[in-house]
Amino acid sequence: MPLRAFPRRCFVLGAGMLCVLGADPALGAKPDAPGKAYSYRRPTPGSDLETGGATIAVRAPLATVRQALLDYGRYKEILPRLSQSRVVARRGDEAEVYLRAPILRGVAHIWGLVRFSAPEKVGRSYVITGRLLKGNLDAWWGRWRLLECGKNRTLVNFEQFIELKIPLPASLVAPELEWATRKAVTTIRDTVECAGYERRRPIPAPAEPPPG
């Protein structure tokens, strides 16, 4: 599916520019206020299940946000429900990451080995895509999109899709995906704005591969 360029409207905020998305149906409605996370659902080509997405404006340079998103070992702190996120292989900014999350109140777990691409320039945006290599899911993918909006402003968009082997109605899956993406972009905002991410230790080396 071709990636859409970010339509935008710019608002003056103090001495800088804060860019927010326009009303593109593929990326959801306009946010209520600049800097506030908003979420949406959209149809997924080839599936009856919807894709969940969310967007937020972050008061940080694009390079700082990108550094946080490339720290895959900390994804258990970014993506809700995850109990494990271990980097098992890394080649530059491309990585294979083992993700695991409990379901059914901990009675069972879903897991997947996901390959995350290095950031790719698409139009004015940088895109990081994660795709399932193997696991006990029928399908999963996630996509981050970053748009620089001035020296210290970055627009962050995250979308994800999941298809479980357990048959669940779409009415249950879609709200969960929407909530999870909103939570993820909000956590990224809080991480880079409030935690001084650029001062953290370097990204650690890959861990040993998990058992099958």
Buried (B, 14 or more C-beta within 10 A) or exposed (E): EEBBEBEBEEEEBEEEBBBBBEEBEBBBEBBEEBBEBBBBBBEBEEEEBBBBBBBBBBBBBBEBBBBBBBBBBBBBEBBBBBEBBBBBBBEEBBBBBBBBBEEEEEEEEBBBBBBBBBBEEBEEBBBBBBBBEEBEBEBBBBBBBBBBBBEBBBBBBBBBBBBBEEEBEEEEBBBBBBBBBBBBBBBBBEBBBEEEBEEEEEBEEBBEEEEE
